[in-house]
Every structure is written in C-alpha cells, then in structure tokens.
C-alpha cells in the first residue's frame, strides 16, 4: 500500500498546514480578495492569492526563477526534513519528482514580452525554460539533487491529481521507492483573461452549487506530497482516471467519464459508495459543472454521503487543484477537522440540482475515507481516494 508520508501546502487559506487547518475550520480565506489590474477590460475580480513572503530561488538555479517554483519551495520547506530522510534512506536515484501545472513560469514570460516591446530586448535574467511546462519537476529535482525520474504533467485542472496517480504507479512498478508529487500554479494574466474570454469568471465570490453561480475565481497554490510504502496515518486507497473524448471544455452531459473515474478508484480500493465519508467535489461554480457532477454523485452515492467544494476558499488553482484538494482531504483526516461547509450566504442552493448531501453545518467526518474529484478541460477526469489504513 502507498501512504501519504508528508504533506506541505500553501494557498489562499494560509501559508502552511497549521494556518490552512485553522482557516478551513472557520470557513475564512485570508487570500481571497477583490483585485484590479488583471483583466484587459477594466473590471476588478476575486482571486485567491498566497500572501506569504516566498523563498528566493537559489543563485545557482536562477534559470528556473518563477513564482511557480517559489510556491513549490514554500510547500517544500514544510516537509523537507521528511524528504531528505527519504533520500538518505532510498538514494537519489530512487526518489521520483512528478509535478502538475498549467502555467509554469508564464507570468515571467508575460513580463519578458512586455519588457521586450518597451525596450527591444528581453530583460536581464529572463530565460525561456522558466515558462516551459516541464520546469517545475526539473527545478525540484535539481534543487534536491535527485537523479530519479522527474517529469511534469499538464492536463489542465487534473494535472496534479494525475501526478499523484503517476507517483503511485512508479512506486508499485518498482522503479522508485518514494515519489514527491504535487503541483503549483501562480496567478498570471494569460489564464485569467482566457477564462474571462470563455465567460467563465465569476463577477463576485464564486458559489459552488448555488442557484446564481456564474463562474470561477482563479487562485494560486502549491501542494507537495511524499508518497512511500512506509506506513502512515493516511493511505492512498485507490485512484481512477478517464477521458470523456467529448468536448474541449465542457464535460460529458451525463458525466460518464467522471463516473468511470470514481468507480475505478472505488474498485481499486475494494470499497463501495457507502464506505466513503466525504466527497471533495470538483465544484468550480460554473453552471454546467455542478449540474453534471451532482448527477454523477447522486447516481453513485444518492444523498447519503456529505460533499462540498472548497474552491470558494482557495479559488480554482488550476493545475495545482488536484494535489491541493487531496492535501486538504488529508488534513481533514489527520487533524480531525469538521467537513468544509458549502456556503450559500450569497445565493440559495440550486434546488434544480439532483438531490445530494451538501455539507452546510460543519458535520464531522464519520467514516475516515475521502474521495477527491478533479475534472478538467478535454474531459480529463481523475479521482483520488484516501483514508485511514485498515
């Protein structure tokens, strides 16, 4: 069995695991703020920002200078002791690094292009590989002086969930003994304006499963998870993945691919729907997403399993969302937190959705098994099932 041996994260809820646990309990999010200057049109938007002073990129790794990699360093600092112990135990070639991202260093690329248009040359210190999608894993491997497998996945909003799945497979295949998995995405203008052009940005705080939901709030985050076979409090019980092959941005109208991913995770774990104590829903607050996801949850779990989305607290962290929400699920189990509440203060619950149990009252986790869903553009679906080992 594969275990979550250590978890570090940073997002709009807080700058470390302890702060995030406190914010998750109170339902507050210090980093969710109304900001100006991001859109090409003159409109402020709600964004989930990391408020910490981030670690600097070391001088010998400046070709990897990006906010994405600084976010990764902030998450790494929380678990570097455990990671270094794993490296010492298994060897530098037996520890994999698998990251997920959607933006990598695109923010730095944006600044470089702006500088080029103003000055006719790129700014000092700009290096094209900063914005390559493979850079986060390459940076982490070089920073930790590792020589095992290192690669980055970019499957939109399921990227870092798939990084977890890939790390599990590498360990089970015998190629490595440990895997550092997760991902990062930072705020930058390209995805923000891209989602705005799709009319997918909310005009206020996003309201998953709400009657008047009108889109997402984008956030930034990093989450890192050390996977090993060493017994720990939380095990990676099962994983599932599928592809709708339906539409570039819309989910299958019946959610067939999402259902396959969930069933695959349950079957791998040897569990049934009634064994799951909580579902961390993908819950982006776009009108179509909740309609489809609620239908899938209703078919598989009826109204017997509490669920909610945490994206109104973190923002949609894109390529970092899968690992971030798996890490939040780990936090609920290990810190005995009440379930994140679905907030309907801004709009009533959408009564037209299929009947599911949306957690609204801070219920406790009765069964220590959590399903975390990530459903991405292109119909790219991933489900992560974690829980107390039996």
HELIX and SHEET records of a PDB file:
HELIX    1   1 UNK A   17  UNK A   26  1                                  10    
HELIX    2   2 UNK A   59  UNK A   64  5                                   6    
HELIX    3   3 UNK A   67  UNK A   77  1                                  11    
HELIX    4   4 UNK A   80  UNK A   90  1                                  11    
HELIX    5   5 UNK A   92  UNK A   94  5                                   3    
HELIX    6   6 UNK A  106  UNK A  119  1                                  14    
HELIX    7   7 UNK A  128  UNK A  131  5                                   4    
HELIX    8   8 UNK A  135  UNK A  144  1                                  10    
HELIX    9   9 UNK A  156  UNK A  158  5                                   3    
HELIX   10  10 UNK A  159  UNK A  173  1                                  15    
HELIX   11  11 UNK A  189  UNK A  197  1                                   9    
HELIX   12  12 UNK A  256  UNK A  269  1                                  14    
HELIX   13  13 UNK A  273  UNK A  275  5                                   3    
HELIX   14  14 UNK A  287  UNK A  301  1                                  15    
HELIX   15  15 UNK A  311  UNK A  314  1                                   4    
HELIX   16  16 UNK A  318  UNK A  320  5                                   3    
HELIX   17  17 UNK A  321  UNK A  334  1                                  14    
HELIX   18  18 UNK A  377  UNK A  379  5                                   3    
SHEET    1   A11 UNK A 150  UNK A 153  0                                        
SHEET    2   A11 UNK A  95  UNK A 100  1                                        
SHEET    3   A11 UNK A 178  UNK A 185  1                                        
SHEET    4   A11 UNK A 221  UNK A 228 -1                                        
SHEET    5   A11 UNK A   2  UNK A  10 -1                                        
SHEET    6   A11 UNK A 235  UNK A 243 -1                                        
SHEET    7   A11 UNK A 380  UNK A 387 -1                                        
SHEET    8   A11 UNK A 369  UNK A 376 -1                                        
SHEET    9   A11 UNK A 278  UNK A 280  1                                        
SHEET   10   A11 UNK A 306  UNK A 308  1                                        
SHEET   11   A11 UNK A 357  UNK A 358  1                                        
SHEET    1   B 3 UNK A  32  UNK A  35  0                                        
SHEET    2   B 3 UNK A  45  UNK A  48 -1                                        
SHEET    3   B 3 UNK A 218  UNK A 219  1                                        
END                                                                             
